[in-house]
């Protein structure tokens, strides 16, 4: 793994981030394998639905592969097979 992206503002085309941040996402993720680590949100929560949006955003900037997983003891080693690790955050209770 070469990059870990951490942001308190998320990765969404509708946010108020600066153009420099958007360009950084493009530069870092283009043609890379991205792993999105889901949080503990309930499947019915709006936070859970953000996973698909983040995945589409990475795909739209040219990421080679984008997968979403829930971390469990049996799949911890899988994160080493990706170039970028994006960890979902936010309010997990609704």
C-alpha positions as CSV (number, residue, x, y, z in Angstrom):
1,X,0.0,0.0,0.0
2,X,1.4,3.4,-1.0
3,X,-1.2,5.9,0.2
4,X,-3.8,6.4,2.9
5,X,-6.3,9.2,2.4
6,X,-7.6,10.8,5.5
7,X,-10.1,13.6,5.3
8,X,-12.7,15.0,7.6
9,X,-14.7,16.4,4.7
10,X,-15.1,13.1,2.8
11,X,-14.8,12.5,-0.9
12,X,-17.8,13.9,-2.7
13,X,-18.2,16.1,-5.7
14,X,-20.8,18.2,-3.9
15,X,-18.5,19.2,-1.0
16,X,-16.9,22.6,-0.5
17,X,-13.3,21.4,-0.8
18,X,-10.8,23.4,-2.7
19,X,-9.7,22.6,-6.2
20,X,-6.3,21.6,-4.9
21,X,-7.8,18.9,-2.8
22,X,-9.8,17.6,-5.7
23,X,-6.7,17.5,-7.9
24,X,-4.8,15.7,-5.1
25,X,-7.4,13.0,-5.1
26,X,-7.1,12.6,-8.9
27,X,-3.3,12.5,-8.8
28,X,-3.2,10.0,-6.0
29,X,-5.9,7.6,-7.2
30,X,-5.6,7.6,-10.9
31,X,-4.9,4.1,-12.2
32,X,-4.6,2.7,-8.7
33,X,-6.3,0.0,-6.7
34,X,-8.5,1.6,-4.0
35,X,-9.9,-0.2,-1.0
36,X,-12.8,1.6,0.9
37,X,-13.1,0.4,4.4
38,X,-16.7,0.8,5.6
39,X,-17.6,2.0,9.0
40,X,-20.1,0.4,11.5
41,X,-23.1,2.3,10.1
42,X,-26.5,0.5,9.9
43,X,-27.4,-0.5,6.3
44,X,-30.5,1.8,6.5
45,X,-28.5,4.9,7.5
46,X,-27.5,7.7,5.1
47,X,-23.9,7.2,6.2
48,X,-24.0,3.7,4.8
49,X,-25.2,4.8,1.5
50,X,-22.2,7.2,1.1
51,X,-20.1,4.1,0.4
52,X,-21.5,3.8,-3.1
53,X,-21.0,7.6,-3.7
54,X,-17.3,7.4,-2.6
55,X,-16.8,4.3,-4.8
56,X,-18.3,6.1,-7.9
57,X,-16.2,9.2,-7.2
58,X,-13.0,7.1,-7.2
59,X,-14.1,5.4,-10.4
60,X,-14.9,8.7,-12.0
61,X,-11.3,10.0,-11.5
62,X,-9.8,7.0,-13.0
63,X,-9.1,4.5,-10.2
64,X,-8.2,1.2,-11.7
65,X,-10.1,-0.9,-9.2
66,X,-12.4,0.1,-6.3
67,X,-13.6,-2.3,-3.7
68,X,-15.5,-1.8,-0.4
69,X,-15.0,-4.1,2.6
70,X,-15.8,-4.5,6.2
71,X,-12.7,-5.2,8.2
72,X,-12.7,-8.5,10.0
73,X,-9.9,-10.6,11.4
74,X,-10.0,-13.0,8.5
75,X,-9.6,-10.3,5.8
76,X,-7.0,-7.9,7.4
77,X,-4.3,-9.0,5.1
78,X,-6.3,-8.0,2.0
79,X,-5.6,-4.3,2.6
80,X,-2.0,-4.9,1.7
81,X,-3.0,-5.7,-1.9
82,X,-4.3,-2.2,-2.5
83,X,-2.5,1.1,-3.4
84,X,-4.9,3.3,-1.5
85,X,-6.9,2.8,1.7
86,X,-9.9,5.1,2.2
87,X,-11.5,4.7,5.6
88,X,-15.1,5.8,5.9
89,X,-16.0,8.0,8.9
90,X,-19.0,9.9,10.1
91,X,-21.9,9.3,12.4
92,X,-22.7,5.6,12.5
93,X,-25.9,5.8,14.4
94,X,-29.2,7.0,13.0
